[in-house]
Amino acid sequence: MSNALGLAAALAWPIPMFVALFLVARDRTLKFRVVWAVICFVGLGAFWMEQSTGRWGFIPLAINLLPGSQPGFYKATIPAGAFVVLILLWLRARRARTLKALA
């Protein structure tokens, strides 16, 4: 059971990163899109699990720039950069709707 949870976490955490990257690539009005695209792949902290024993842990000061793992371990990170980008895009869309409604 714990191996399945470790695998699910390792497979799920890149999803917000790629969604944020897609939205950044699609938004033609965003300045410095390349920088925002890189920020999408910044993760903070790392959960790890050893596949053979099921031991797990958390490293709070890990900064992960790209998805990746070592053989025999599952790794999941908190996609903080992707969350920042998604919140930024949501706030911009909300402000644009508000300005459009006032005009």
N, CA, C and O atoms as a printed pandas DataFrame, in Angstrom:
     atom_number atom_name residue_name chain_id  residue_number  x_coord  y_coord  z_coord
0              1         N          MET        A               1    0.823   -1.200    0.000
1              2        CA          MET        A               1    0.000    0.000    0.000
2              3         C          MET        A               1    0.862    1.256    0.000
3              4         O          MET        A               1    0.580    2.199   -0.740
4              5         N          SER        A               2    1.914    1.280    0.826
5              6        CA          SER        A               2    2.741    2.488    0.894
6              7         C          SER        A               2    3.504    2.706   -0.411
7              8         O          SER        A               2    3.744    3.849   -0.800
8              9         N          ASN        A               3    3.894    1.611   -1.099
9             10        CA          ASN        A               3    4.560    1.776   -2.387
10            11         C          ASN        A               3    3.634    2.429   -3.396
11            12         O          ASN        A               3    4.070    3.251   -4.202
12            13         N          ALA        A               4    2.354    2.068   -3.357
13            14        CA          ALA        A               4    1.385    2.666   -4.277
14            15         C          ALA        A               4    1.213    4.149   -3.984
15            16         O          ALA        A               4    1.098    4.953   -4.909
16            17         N          LEU        A               5    1.195    4.521   -2.704
17            18        CA          LEU        A               5    1.072    5.941   -2.351
18            19         C          LEU        A               5    2.315    6.718   -2.766
19            20         O          LEU        A               5    2.213    7.844   -3.253
20            21         N          GLY        A               6    3.480    6.125   -2.574
21            22        CA          GLY        A               6    4.716    6.772   -2.998
22            23         C          GLY        A               6    4.765    6.975   -4.501
23            24         O          GLY        A               6    5.175    8.032   -4.982
24            25         N          LEU        A               7    4.343    5.956   -5.243
25            26        CA          LEU        A               7    4.316    6.062   -6.696
26            27         C          LEU        A               7    3.292    7.101   -7.147
27            28         O          LEU        A               7    3.566    7.876   -8.063
28            29         N          ALA        A               8    2.126    7.127   -6.521
29            30        CA          ALA        A               8    1.098    8.113   -6.872
30            31         C          ALA        A               8    1.602    9.538   -6.621
31            32         O          ALA        A               8    1.378   10.429   -7.441
32            33         N          ALA        A               9    2.274    9.752   -5.500
33            34        CA          ALA        A               9    2.816   11.076   -5.202
34            35         C          ALA        A               9    3.901   11.463   -6.207
35            36         O          ALA        A               9    3.960   12.608   -6.656
36            37         N          ALA        A              10    4.755   10.506   -6.554
37            38        CA          ALA        A              10    5.837   10.794   -7.500
38            39         C          ALA        A              10    5.293   11.117   -8.890
39            40         O          ALA        A              10    5.883   11.920   -9.612
40            41         N          LEU        A              11    4.184   10.505   -9.266
41            42        CA          LEU        A              11    3.597   10.760  -10.579
42            43         C          LEU        A              11    2.713   11.999  -10.595
43            44         O          LEU        A              11    2.550   12.617  -11.647
44            45         N          ALA        A              12    2.136   12.378   -9.452
45            46        CA          ALA        A              12    1.167   13.472   -9.421
46            47         C          ALA        A              12    1.796   14.854   -9.323
47            48         O          ALA        A              12    1.238   15.812   -9.858
48            49         N          TRP        A              13    2.933   14.989   -8.663
49            50        CA          TRP        A              13    3.437   16.335   -8.424
50            51         C          TRP        A              13    3.884   17.081   -9.670
51            52         O          TRP        A              13    3.855   18.312   -9.644
52            53         N          PRO        A              14    4.294   16.442  -10.758
53            54        CA          PRO        A              14    4.630   17.229  -11.956
54            55         C          PRO        A              14    3.410   17.778  -12.697
55            56         O          PRO        A              14    3.557   18.664  -13.539
56            57         N          ILE        A              15    2.219   17.276  -12.406
57            58        CA          ILE        A              15    1.025   17.707  -13.137
58            59         C          ILE        A              15    0.794   19.212  -13.017
59            60         O          ILE        A              15    0.627   19.865  -14.047
60            61         N          PRO        A              16    0.774   19.807  -11.801
61            62        CA          PRO        A              16    0.590   21.264  -11.744
62            63         C          PRO        A              16    1.690   22.036  -12.467
63            64         O          PRO        A              16    1.445   23.125  -12.986
64            65         N          MET        A              17    2.903   21.477  -12.504
65            66        CA          MET        A              17    3.998   22.152  -13.193
66            67         C          MET        A              17    3.732   22.241  -14.694
67            68         O          MET        A              17    3.922   23.295  -15.301
68            69         N          PHE        A              18    3.297   21.142  -15.284
69            70        CA          PHE        A              18    3.045   21.146  -16.721
70            71         C          PHE        A              18    1.776   21.929  -17.073
71            72         O          PHE        A              18    1.706   22.528  -18.146
72            73         N          VAL        A              19    0.784   21.931  -16.197
73            74        CA          VAL        A              19   -0.416   22.753  -16.416
74            75         C          VAL        A              19   -0.035   24.226  -16.398
75            76         O          VAL        A              19   -0.461   24.988  -17.266
76            77         N          ALA        A              20    0.767   24.634  -15.411
77            78        CA          ALA        A              20    1.202   26.029  -15.332
78            79         C          ALA        A              20    2.042   26.400  -16.552
79            80         O          ALA        A              20    1.888   27.494  -17.095
80            81         N          LEU        A              21    2.923   25.507  -16.988
81            82        CA          LEU        A              21    3.729   25.766  -18.174
82            83         C          LEU        A              21    2.842   25.953  -19.403
83            84         O          LEU        A              21    3.080   26.862  -20.199
84            85         N          PHE        A              22    1.838   25.123  -19.568
85            86        CA          PHE        A              22    0.908   25.242  -20.689
86            87         C          PHE        A              22    0.202   26.589  -20.663
87            88         O          PHE        A              22    0.081   27.245  -21.697
88            89         N          LEU        A              23   -0.269   27.010  -19.482
89            90        CA          LEU        A              23   -0.976   28.282  -19.377
90            91         C          LEU        A              23   -0.050   29.469  -19.622
91            92         O          LEU        A              23   -0.471   30.464  -20.213
92            93         N          VAL        A              24    1.193   29.383  -19.181
93            94        CA          VAL        A              24    2.165   30.450  -19.454
94            95         C          VAL        A              24    2.437   30.530  -20.952
95            96         O          VAL        A              24    2.489   31.625  -21.513
96            97         N          ALA        A              25    2.609   29.400  -21.596
97            98        CA          ALA        A              25    2.877   29.386  -23.036
98            99         C          ALA        A              25    1.687   29.922  -23.825
99           100         O          ALA        A              25    1.867   30.518  -24.887
100          101         N          ARG        A              26    0.492   29.718  -23.323
101          102        CA          ARG        A              26   -0.723   30.159  -24.005
102          103         C          ARG        A              26   -1.014   31.650  -23.821
103          104         O          ARG        A              26   -1.671   32.253  -24.670
104          105         N          ASP        A              27   -0.543   32.248  -22.744
105          106        CA          ASP        A              27   -0.832   33.641  -22.419
106          107         C          ASP        A              27    0.158   34.554  -23.141
107          108         O          ASP        A              27    1.314   34.668  -22.732
108          109         N          ARG        A              28   -0.288   35.193  -24.199
109          110        CA          ARG        A              28    0.592   36.050  -25.020
110          111         C          ARG        A              28    0.844   37.416  -24.381
111          112         O          ARG        A              28    1.757   38.122  -24.808
112          113         N          THR        A              29    0.066   37.810  -23.376
113          114        CA          THR        A              29    0.225   39.128  -22.765
114          115         C          THR        A              29    1.183   39.125  -21.576
115          116         O          THR        A              29    1.523   40.191  -21.062
116          117         N          LEU        A              30    1.615   37.977  -21.140
117          118        CA          LEU        A              30    2.486   37.867  -19.979
118          119         C          LEU        A              30    3.913   38.276  -20.342
119          120         O          LEU        A              30    4.504   37.747  -21.283
120          121         N          LYS        A              31    4.452   39.221  -19.581
121          122        CA          LYS        A              31    5.833   39.639  -19.808
122          123         C          LYS        A              31    6.780   38.610  -19.197
123          124         O          LYS        A              31    6.447   37.957  -18.209
124          125         N          PHE        A              32    7.955   38.474  -19.791
125          126        CA          PHE        A              32    8.999   37.560  -19.306
126          127         C          PHE        A              32    8.485   36.115  -19.211
127          128         O          PHE        A              32    8.669   35.445  -18.195
128          129         N          ARG        A              33    7.846   35.654  -20.276
129          130        CA          ARG        A              33    7.257   34.306  -20.272
130          131         C          ARG        A              33    8.302   33.219  -20.041
131          132         O          ARG        A              33    8.001   32.206  -19.410
132          133         N          VAL        A              34    9.503   33.405  -20.530
133          134        CA          VAL        A              34   10.539   32.378  -20.339
134          135         C          VAL        A              34   10.869   32.247  -18.851
135          136         O          VAL        A              34   11.041   31.137  -18.349
136          137         N          VAL        A              35   10.956   33.369  -18.154
137          138        CA          VAL        A              35   11.235   33.326  -16.720
138          139         C          VAL        A              35   10.092   32.633  -15.984
139          140         O          VAL        A              35   10.326   31.790  -15.118
140          141         N          TRP        A              36    8.857   32.990  -16.331
141          142        CA          TRP        A              36    7.703   32.346  -15.688
142          143         C          TRP        A              36    7.661   30.854  -15.997
143          144         O          TRP        A              36    7.258   30.056  -15.150
144          145         N          ALA        A              37    8.076   30.472  -17.205
145          146        CA          ALA        A              37    8.116   29.052  -17.564
146          147         C          ALA        A              37    9.113   28.294  -16.699
147          148         O          ALA        A              37    8.850   27.160  -16.299
148          149         N          VAL        A              38   10.256   28.911  -16.408
149          150        CA          VAL        A              38   11.246   28.273  -15.536
150          151         C          VAL        A              38   10.709   28.176  -14.111
151          152         O          VAL        A              38   10.898   27.161  -13.440
152          153         N          ILE        A              39   10.042   29.229  -13.652
153          154        CA          ILE        A              39    9.480   29.232  -12.299
154          155         C          ILE        A              39    8.463   28.108  -12.115
155          156         O          ILE        A              39    8.300   27.595  -11.008
156          157         N          CYS        A              40    7.785   27.726  -13.182
157          158        CA          CYS        A              40    6.812   26.630  -13.096
158          159         C          CYS        A              40    7.439   25.338  -12.563
159          160         O          CYS        A              40    6.751   24.520  -11.953
160          161         N          PHE        A              41    8.732   25.155  -12.791
161          162        CA          PHE        A              41    9.393   23.904  -12.424
162          163         C          PHE        A              41   10.197   23.980  -11.133
163          164         O          PHE        A              41   11.036   23.118  -10.875
164          165         N          VAL        A              42    9.951   24.996  -10.326
165          166        CA          VAL        A              42   10.624   25.108   -9.034
166          167         C          VAL        A              42    9.742   24.466   -7.969
167          168         O          VAL        A              42    8.582   24.839   -7.798
168          169         N          GLY        A              43   10.299   23.512   -7.267
169          170        CA          GLY        A              43    9.589   22.860   -6.170
170          171         C          GLY        A              43   10.339   23.072   -4.869
171          172         O          GLY        A              43   11.567   23.152   -4.866
172          173         N          LEU        A              44    9.621   23.162   -3.776
173          174        CA          LEU        A              44   10.232   23.360   -2.465
174          175         C          LEU        A              44    9.924   22.158   -1.582
175          176         O          LEU        A              44    8.796   21.667   -1.553
176          177         N          GLY        A              45   10.918   21.702   -0.878
177          178        CA          GLY        A              45   10.736   20.536   -0.021
178          179         C          GLY        A              45   10.703   19.270   -0.856
179          180         O          GLY        A              45   10.447   19.317   -2.059
180          181         N          ALA        A              46   10.960   18.146   -0.219
181          182        CA          ALA        A              46   10.940   16.882   -0.947
182          183         C          ALA        A              46   10.499   15.758   -0.011
183          184         O          ALA        A              46   11.084   15.549    1.051
184          185         N          PHE        A              47    9.478   15.057   -0.418
185          186        CA          PHE        A              47    9.088   13.811    0.234
186          187         C          PHE        A              47    9.808   12.708   -0.515
187          188         O          PHE        A              47    9.856   12.725   -1.745
188          189         N          TRP        A              48   10.365   11.753    0.202
189          190        CA          TRP        A              48   11.034   10.635   -0.446
190          191         C          TRP        A              48   10.571    9.333    0.194
191          192         O          TRP        A              48   10.158    9.301    1.353
192          193         N          MET        A              49   10.649    8.268   -0.585
193          194        CA          MET        A              49   10.307    6.951   -0.074
194          195         C          MET        A              49   11.196    5.920   -0.746
195          196         O          MET        A              49   11.345    5.910   -1.968
196          197         N          GLU        A              50   11.777    5.063    0.057
197          198        CA          GLU        A              50   12.598    3.974   -0.463
198          199         C          GLU        A              50   11.661    2.836   -0.865
199          200         O          GLU        A              50   10.855    2.374   -0.056
200          201         N          GLN        A              51   11.768    2.392   -2.103
201          202        CA          GLN        A              51   10.846    1.393   -2.636
202          203         C          GLN        A              51   10.957    0.049   -1.933
203          204         O          GLN        A              51    9.939   -0.596   -1.680
204          205         N          SER        A              52   12.155   -0.382   -1.615
205          206        CA          SER        A              52   12.336   -1.731   -1.079
206          207         C          SER        A              52   11.864   -1.861    0.365
207          208         O          SER        A              52   11.333   -2.906    0.741
208          209         N          THR        A              53   12.045   -0.834    1.176
209          210        CA          THR        A              53   11.693   -0.945    2.597
210          211         C          THR        A              53   10.433   -0.184    2.976
211          212         O          THR        A              53    9.824   -0.473    4.007
212          213         N          GLY        A              54   10.033    0.781    2.159
213          214        CA          GLY        A              54    8.872    1.591    2.499
214          215         C          GLY        A              54    9.198    2.736    3.444
215          216         O          GLY        A              54    8.302    3.478    3.847
216          217         N          ARG        A              55   10.490    2.893    3.808
217          218        CA          ARG        A              55   10.874    4.036    4.659
218          219         C          ARG        A              55   10.634    5.319    3.893
219          220         O          ARG        A              55   10.824    5.374    2.678
220          221         N          TRP        A              56   10.213    6.355    4.613
221          222        CA          TRP        A              56    9.976    7.636    3.964
222          223         C          TRP        A              56   10.424    8.766    4.866
223          224         O          TRP        A              56   10.690    8.573    6.052
224          225         N          GLY        A              57   10.501    9.952    4.276
225          226        CA          GLY        A              57   10.909   11.127    5.025
226          227         C          GLY        A              57   10.612   12.388    4.246
227          228         O          GLY        A              57   10.127   12.341    3.116
228          229         N          PHE        A              58   10.911   13.515    4.866
229          230        CA          PHE        A              58   10.690   14.818    4.254
230          231         C          PHE        A              58   11.924   15.675    4.462
231          232         O          PHE        A              58   12.459   15.751    5.568
232          233         N          ILE        A              59   12.370   16.314    3.406
233          234        CA          ILE        A              59   13.508   17.228    3.464
234          235         C          ILE        A              59   12.962   18.629    3.216
235          236         O          ILE        A              59   12.635   18.957    2.076
236          237         N          PRO        A              60   12.852   19.477    4.261
237          238        CA          PRO        A              60   12.185   20.770    4.088
238          239         C          PRO        A              60   12.989   21.794    3.282
239          240         O          PRO        A              60   12.388   22.688    2.685
240          241         N          LEU        A              61   14.287   21.702    3.241
241          242        CA          LEU        A              61   15.090   22.718    2.577
242          243         C          LEU        A              61   15.551   22.317    1.180
243          244         O          LEU        A              61   16.520   22.878    0.670
244          245         N          ALA        A              62   14.889   21.379    0.569
245          246        CA          ALA        A              62   15.261   20.954   -0.777
246          247         C          ALA        A              62   14.629   21.884   -1.802
247          248         O          ALA        A              62   13.445   22.206   -1.702
248          249         N          ILE        A              63   15.404   22.312   -2.778
249          250        CA          ILE        A              63   14.891   23.093   -3.898
250          251         C          ILE        A              63   15.107   22.243   -5.144
251          252         O          ILE        A              63   16.243   21.942   -5.508
252          253         N          ASN        A              64   14.026   21.865   -5.785
253          254        CA          ASN        A              64   14.081   20.985   -6.946
254          255         C          ASN        A              64   13.672   21.774   -8.178
255          256         O          ASN        A              64   12.581   22.344   -8.224
256          257         N          LEU        A              65   14.546   21.808   -9.177
257          258        CA          LEU        A              65   14.239   22.589  -10.370
258          259         C          LEU        A              65   13.562   21.777  -11.461
259          260         O          LEU        A              65   12.841   22.345  -12.282
260          261         N          LEU        A              66   13.764   20.498  -11.494
261          262        CA          LEU        A              66   13.148   19.658  -12.517
262          263         C          LEU        A              66   12.690   18.354  -11.894
263          264         O          LEU        A              66   13.275   17.883  -10.920
264          265         N          PRO        A              67   11.631   17.765  -12.464
265          266        CA          PRO        A              67   11.219   16.449  -11.974
266          267         C          PRO        A              67   12.337   15.432  -12.198
267          268         O          PRO        A              67   12.993   15.437  -13.239
268          269         N          GLY        A              68   12.543   14.573  -11.224
269          270        CA          GLY        A              68   13.571   13.543  -11.345
270          271         C          GLY        A              68   13.624   12.700  -10.090
271          272         O          GLY        A              68   13.055   13.068   -9.063
272          273         N          SER        A              69   14.305   11.573  -10.169
273          274        CA          SER        A              69   14.380   10.678   -9.030
274          275         C          SER        A              69   15.631    9.824   -9.154
275          276         O          SER        A              69   16.267    9.777  -10.208
276          277         N          GLN        A              70   15.975    9.150   -8.061
277          278        CA          GLN        A              70   17.082    8.210   -8.070
278          279         C          GLN        A              70   16.519    6.799   -8.137
279          280         O          GLN        A              70   15.392    6.567   -7.698
280          281         N          PRO        A              71   17.276    5.857   -8.675
281          282        CA          PRO        A              71   16.805    4.473   -8.698
282          283         C          PRO        A              71   16.547    3.960   -7.283
283          284         O          PRO        A              71   17.361    4.165   -6.383
284          285         N          GLY        A              72   15.422    3.298   -7.098
285          286        CA          GLY        A              72   15.081    2.731   -5.805
286          287         C          GLY        A              72   14.340    3.678   -4.883
287          288         O          GLY        A              72   13.971    3.293   -3.774
288          289         N          PHE        A              73   14.114    4.904   -5.316
289          290        CA          PHE        A              73   13.418    5.888   -4.497
290          291         C          PHE        A              73   12.298    6.551   -5.288
291          292         O          PHE        A              73   12.410    6.757   -6.496
292          293         N          TYR        A              74   11.228    6.879   -4.594
293          294        CA          TYR        A              74   10.204    7.753   -5.137
294          295         C          TYR        A              74   10.424    9.117   -4.508
295          296         O          TYR        A              74   10.740    9.215   -3.322
296          297         N          LYS        A              75   10.259   10.169   -5.296
297          298        CA          LYS        A              75   10.427   11.519   -4.769
298          299         C          LYS        A              75    9.259   12.372   -5.225
299          300         O          LYS        A              75    8.836   12.299   -6.379
300          301         N          ALA        A              76    8.746   13.171   -4.325
301          302        CA          ALA        A              76    7.693   14.125   -4.656
302          303         C          ALA        A              76    8.046   15.447   -3.996
303          304         O          ALA        A              76    8.544   15.476   -2.871
304          305         N          THR        A              77    7.791   16.524   -4.692
305          306        CA          THR        A              77    8.086   17.844   -4.159
306          307         C          THR        A              77    6.823   18.690   -4.178
307          308         O          THR        A              77    5.868   18.367   -4.885
308          309         N          ILE        A              78    6.813   19.745   -3.425
309          310        CA          ILE        A              78    5.683   20.673   -3.430
310          311         C          ILE        A              78    5.929   21.654   -4.570
311          312         O          ILE        A              78    6.903   22.406   -4.529
312          313         N          PRO        A              79    5.066   21.664   -5.592
313          314        CA          PRO        A              79    5.316   22.513   -6.767
314          315         C          PRO        A              79    4.990   23.986   -6.491
315          316         O          PRO        A              79    4.035   24.533   -7.043
316          317         N          ALA        A              80    5.786   24.609   -5.643
317          318        CA          ALA        A              80    5.525   25.985   -5.206
318          319         C          ALA        A              80    5.573   26.970   -6.369
319          320         O          ALA        A              80    4.739   27.872   -6.441
320          321         N          GLY        A              81    6.520   26.818   -7.268
321          322        CA          GLY        A              81    6.605   27.714   -8.417
322          323         C          GLY        A              81    5.371   27.636   -9.287
323          324         O          GLY        A              81    4.868   28.658   -9.755
324          325         N          ALA        A              82    4.878   26.424   -9.508
325          326        CA          ALA        A              82    3.664   26.256  -10.307
326          327         C          ALA        A              82    2.468   26.895   -9.618
327          328         O          ALA        A              82    1.631   27.514  -10.276
328          329         N          PHE        A              83    2.378   26.751   -8.297
329          330        CA          PHE        A              83    1.274   27.379   -7.568
330          331         C          PHE        A              83    1.348   28.899   -7.671
331          332         O          PHE        A              83    0.318   29.555   -7.826
332          333         N          VAL        A              84    2.548   29.466   -7.587
333          334        CA          VAL        A              84    2.714   30.923   -7.725
334          335         C          VAL        A              84    2.248   31.376   -9.102
335          336         O          VAL        A              84    1.526   32.366   -9.222
336          337         N          VAL        A              85    2.655   30.662  -10.128
337          338        CA          VAL        A              85    2.274   31.024  -11.501
338          339         C          VAL        A              85    0.764   30.894  -11.689
339          340         O          VAL        A              85    0.137   31.773  -12.282
340          341         N          LEU        A              86    0.177   29.809  -11.191
341          342        CA          LEU        A              86   -1.267   29.622  -11.343
342          343         C          LEU        A              86   -2.057   30.715  -10.613
343          344         O          LEU        A              86   -3.060   31.204  -11.131
344          345         N          ILE        A              87   -1.612   31.093   -9.425
345          346        CA          ILE        A              87   -2.287   32.165   -8.688
346          347         C          ILE        A              87   -2.132   33.493   -9.425
347          348         O          ILE        A              87   -3.089   34.261   -9.527
348          349         N          LEU        A              88   -0.930   33.766   -9.939
349          350        CA          LEU        A              88   -0.715   34.991  -10.706
350          351         C          LEU        A              88   -1.638   35.062  -11.907
351          352         O          LEU        A              88   -2.262   36.096  -12.144
352          353         N          LEU        A              89   -1.735   33.986  -12.664
353          354        CA          LEU        A              89   -2.591   33.981  -13.845
354          355         C          LEU        A              89   -4.064   34.108  -13.471
355          356         O          LEU        A              89   -4.828   34.768  -14.176
356          357         N          TRP        A              90   -4.463   33.489  -12.381
357          358        CA          TRP        A              90   -5.848   33.600  -11.923
358          359         C          TRP        A              90   -6.173   35.042  -11.520
359          360         O          TRP        A              90   -7.234   35.562  -11.868
360          361         N          LEU        A              91   -5.256   35.689  -10.783
361          362        CA          LEU        A              91   -5.485   37.079  -10.376
362          363         C          LEU        A              91   -5.529   38.013  -11.583
363          364         O          LEU        A              91   -6.335   38.943  -11.612
364          365         N          ARG        A              92   -4.683   37.780  -12.568
365          366        CA          ARG        A              92   -4.712   38.598  -13.788
366          367         C          ARG        A              92   -6.022   38.421  -14.537
367          368         O          ARG        A              92   -6.594   39.393  -15.030
368          369         N          ALA        A              93   -6.501   37.184  -14.625
369          370        CA          ALA        A              93   -7.769   36.935  -15.324
370          371         C          ALA        A              93   -8.933   37.580  -14.576
371          372         O          ALA        A              93   -9.843   38.134  -15.192
372          373         N          ARG        A              94   -8.900   37.506  -13.257
373          374        CA          ARG        A              94   -9.973   38.118  -12.460
374          375         C          ARG        A              94   -9.965   39.638  -12.612
375          376         O          ARG        A              94  -11.021   40.260  -12.727
376          377         N          ARG        A              95   -8.771   40.233  -12.614
377          378        CA          ARG        A              95   -8.672   41.681  -12.790
378          379         C          ARG        A              95   -9.144   42.087  -14.191
379          380         O          ARG        A              95   -9.812   43.109  -14.346
380          381         N          ALA        A              96   -8.803   41.301  -15.197
381          382        CA          ALA        A              96   -9.244   41.604  -16.571
382          383         C          ALA        A              96  -10.760   41.522  -16.676
383          384         O          ALA        A              96  -11.376   42.347  -17.352
384          385         N          ARG        A              97  -11.372   40.540  -16.019
385          386        CA          ARG        A              97  -12.849   40.442  -16.050
386          387         C          ARG        A              97  -13.486   41.635  -15.362
387          388         O          ARG        A              97  -14.500   42.155  -15.827
388          389         N          THR        A              98  -12.893   42.075  -14.249
389          390        CA          THR        A              98  -13.424   43.214  -13.503
390          391         C          THR        A              98  -13.321   44.492  -14.338
391          392         O          THR        A              98  -14.272   45.272  -14.395
392          393         N          LEU        A              99  -12.177   44.708  -14.983
393          394        CA          LEU        A              99  -12.003   45.890  -15.836
394          395         C          LEU        A              99  -12.928   45.863  -17.037
395          396         O          LEU        A              99  -13.437   46.900  -17.462
396          397         N          LYS        A             100  -13.144   44.679  -17.580
397          398        CA          LYS        A             100  -14.048   44.545  -18.734
398          399         C          LYS        A             100  -15.485   44.835  -18.334
399          400         O          LYS        A             100  -16.239   45.435  -19.099
400          401         N          ALA        A             101  -15.867   44.405  -17.125
401          402        CA          ALA        A             101  -17.228   44.651  -16.654
402          403         C          ALA        A             101  -17.447   46.133  -16.347
403          404         O          ALA        A             101  -18.561   46.633  -16.510
404          405         N          LEU        A             102  -16.416   46.838  -15.909
405          406        CA          LEU        A             102  -16.538   48.268  -15.606
406          407         C          LEU        A             102  -16.553   49.120  -16.868
407          408         O          LEU        A             102  -17.082   50.232  -16.851
408          409         N          ALA        A             103  -15.991   48.629  -17.949
409          410        CA          ALA        A             103  -15.913   49.417  -19.196
410          411         C          ALA        A             103  -17.201   49.419  -19.955
411          412         O          ALA        A             103  -17.290   50.034  -21.018
